[in-house]
Amino acid sequence: MAVVKANAYGHGLLRVARALADTDAFALLELDDAVRLRDAGYRQRILLLEGFFSAAELPEIMHHGFTTMVHAREQVQLLKTQRGGKKIDVFLKFNTGMNRLGFPAGDAANVIEEVKALPCVDKIVLATHFSDAEGVSGIDWQMREFDDHVARPGFGRSLANSAAMLRFPEARGDWVRPGIMLYGASPLEEATALKLGLRPVMTLKSEIIAIQQLKAGDTVGYGSLFSADRDMRIGIVACGYADGYPRHAYNGAPVLIEGIRVPMAGRVSMDMLCVDLTNVPHASVGSPALLWGDGLPIEEVAAAAGTVSYELMCALARRVPVSETD
Ligand SMILES: *Cc1c(COP(=O)(O)O)cnc(C)c1O
């Protein structure tokens, strides 16, 4: 299934759905977005990753034939109150170590029996989520919990996010849940997207709208964070944190100007950021600036801002115009 939560990781839900129209299933959190997918004509399975939050949502879930994650007692209680309506498929989520959502793995036998007996429940898939699929702890310890307590014949399994799919093919189960890799970013520290054969879907571009000639000792931007150690040219790029560029990106974060890598100078402001043009003497007003994407991995920019590519993608602002290419 294709994970398209958070407006398809900032890429636009319906735009991404069109590109992934052949997927067996979509997975997201937001009920209104699930309805948008159905209304746009997508007939495949749509899984609500956190399920429902109140009884009021159940009639809509049943009406549209959504599949819902069930991860807590309170949700089972709400399902018990349902009379009539279409049966729904359920992904039962068990906690195997993430300690965020899910029934205790040790309760699996009881929970499965109880949910199976509910008149409104059709098929059940057994699910869990890994906390360290990209890290040193890996997934073995959680797989052991799942295999010992949760897995049983006759039920499908849904286990793997992108990192687990890439690092542990043996743990793919029946319903994989890739998100970040669909958008062409690497979830792994040890492997770049390029090395994994992933191509970035999102490229954030702008251009230089002004040039400043600095003298040694001049400073740039709010807080005068950057100070010129010599005479130099600075390019002002029309992109700031109100566009989704991370304000915490440090002095020196990479930007491509005319395809050449240059360091950012000073603090990112709301609508602009500044770059040191020493390495691009031919740059001028109108020169293309590439903030991340094709030619500059988003992971690198994320690292320069102390965050992950996920956050940058999701934070892309509504005011940024989007153009589609194949
Ligand atoms: C977001 C999410 C995923 C996708 O994770 P990626 O790291 O983006 O592949 C998978 N499963 C669940 C339950 C999620 O919430």
The ligand as an SDF file (V2000), in Angstrom:
LIG
                    3D

 15 15  0  0  0  0  0  0  0  0999 V2000
    3.9600    6.9820    8.2280 C   0  0  0  0  0  0  0  0  0  0  0  0
    3.8210    5.5230    8.4510 C   0  0  0  0  0  0  0  0  0  0  0  0
    4.4790    4.6070    7.6150 C   0  0  0  0  0  0  0  0  0  0  0  0
    5.4270    5.0430    6.5010 C   0  0  0  0  0  0  0  0  0  0  0  0
    6.7100    5.2580    7.0440 O   0  0  0  0  0  0  0  0  0  0  0  0
    7.9560    5.6500    6.0880 P   0  0  0  0  0  0  0  0  0  0  0  0
    9.0920    5.7190    7.0410 O   0  0  0  0  0  0  0  0  0  0  0  0
    7.6360    6.9770    5.5010 O   0  0  0  0  0  0  0  0  0  0  0  0
    8.0750    4.5890    5.0800 O   0  0  0  0  0  0  0  0  0  0  0  0
    4.2500    3.2600    7.8100 C   0  0  0  0  0  0  0  0  0  0  0  0
    3.4420    2.8280    8.8010 N   0  0  0  0  0  0  0  0  0  0  0  0
    2.8120    3.6740    9.6400 C   0  0  0  0  0  0  0  0  0  0  0  0
    1.9370    3.1230   10.7110 C   0  0  0  0  0  0  0  0  0  0  0  0
    2.9910    5.0380    9.5080 C   0  0  0  0  0  0  0  0  0  0  0  0
    2.3610    5.8730   10.3400 O   0  0  0  0  0  0  0  0  0  0  0  0
  1  2  1  0
  2  3  1  0
  2 14  2  0
  3  4  1  0
  3 10  2  0
  4  5  1  0
  5  6  1  0
  6  7  2  0
  6  8  1  0
  6  9  1  0
 10 11  1  0
 11 12  2  0
 12 13  1  0
 12 14  1  0
 14 15  1  0
M  END
$$$$
